[in-house]
Amino acid sequence: MDAKSRNCLLQHKAALEKDIKTPYIMDHMVGDGVLTTLEEEEVRNESTQQKRAALLIKMILKKDNYCYISFYNALLHEGYKDLAALLQDGIPVVSSSSDKDSVGRITTYGLYP
């Protein structure tokens, strides 16, 4: 994940941990292939909603730009528009390599180059 995305996520970590409910967010992220079912289960096993959200964010911080985008889109899709707005400035520019034959990445929200 690029530094701008990481910093944005860290800056708004407390608000995200306080407000998000992870099950539906994780469903989207597993569907996008950026979170494994094993990681999802690990988050679900946490004792409180805030601990589940904290672990999910910790996992996202260790992943790539596609994970950040998937998380952002999941927030939008699940009605967390205010939280998604906090992360909007950190959305990474995702570009493929310079060759034109690169295949884009499919998410539950569409195609990302």
C-alpha positions in Angstrom: 0.0 0.0 0.0 1.3 3.4 -0.8 2.3 5.9 1.9 -0.6 8.3 1.3 -3.2 5.5 1.6 -1.5 4.1 4.7 -1.3 7.6 6.4 -5.0 8.3 5.6 -6.0 5.0 7.1 -3.9 5.5 10.2 -5.2 9.1 10.6 -8.9 7.9 10.6 -8.3 4.6 12.4 -10.1 5.6 15.6 -13.2 6.7 13.8 -13.3 3.6 11.6 -12.8 1.2 14.6 -15.5 3.0 16.5 -18.2 2.9 13.8 -17.8 0.0 11.3 -19.5 -3.3 11.6 -17.1 -5.8 9.9 -19.2 -8.7 8.6 -20.7 -7.0 5.5 -17.5 -5.1 4.8 -15.5 -8.3 4.9 -18.0 -10.1 2.7 -17.2 -7.6 -0.1 -13.5 -7.8 0.5 -13.5 -11.6 0.4 -15.5 -11.4 -2.8 -12.9 -9.0 -4.2 -10.1 -11.5 -3.4 -8.2 -9.1 -1.1 -9.1 -10.8 2.1 -9.0 -14.6 2.7 -11.7 -16.6 4.4 -9.1 -17.5 7.0 -8.5 -13.8 7.7 -12.2 -13.2 7.8 -12.6 -16.0 10.4 -9.8 -14.5 12.5 -11.6 -11.1 12.6 -14.9 -12.8 13.4 -13.4 -14.5 16.4 -12.5 -11.2 18.1 -14.7 -10.6 21.2 -16.0 -7.1 20.5 -17.0 -5.1 17.4 -14.3 -2.6 18.1 -11.6 -5.3 18.3 -12.9 -6.9 15.1 -12.7 -3.5 13.3 -9.2 -2.9 14.7 -7.9 -6.3 13.5 -9.5 -5.7 10.1 -7.7 -2.4 9.7 -4.5 -3.9 10.9 -4.8 -6.5 8.2 -5.6 -3.9 5.5 -2.5 -1.9 6.5 -0.4 -4.9 5.6 -1.9 -5.3 2.2 -1.8 -3.6 -1.2 -3.6 -0.7 -2.9 -6.4 -3.0 -4.2 -7.2 -3.9 -0.6 -7.6 -0.2 0.3 -9.8 0.4 -2.7 -11.9 -2.7 -1.9 -12.3 -1.4 1.7 -13.3 2.1 0.5 -15.9 0.7 -1.9 -17.3 -1.7 0.7 -17.8 1.3 3.1 -19.6 3.2 0.3 -21.7 0.1 -0.5 -22.7 -0.5 3.1 -23.8 3.0 3.8 -20.7 4.4 5.5 -20.5 7.3 3.2 -19.1 9.6 5.9 -16.3 7.2 6.8 -15.6 6.6 3.1 -15.3 10.3 2.6 -12.5 10.4 5.2 -10.5 7.9 3.1 -11.2 9.4 -0.2 -8.0 11.5 -0.3 -6.0 8.4 0.3 -7.3 6.4 -2.7 -4.3 5.2 -4.5 -3.9 5.6 -8.2 -3.8 2.0 -9.5 -2.1 1.6 -12.8 -1.0 -1.5 -14.6 2.4 -1.9 -16.2 3.1 0.0 -19.3 2.2 -2.9 -21.7 -1.3 -2.7 -23.1 -2.0 -6.3 -22.7 -2.2 -6.2 -18.9 -5.4 -7.6 -17.5 -7.4 -5.5 -15.1 -8.5 -6.7 -11.7 -12.2 -7.4 -11.2 -13.9 -6.4 -7.9 -17.5 -6.6 -6.8 -17.8 -3.0 -7.9 -16.3 -3.2 -11.4 -13.0 -3.3 -13.2 -9.8 -1.7 -11.9 -6.8 -1.5 -14.1 
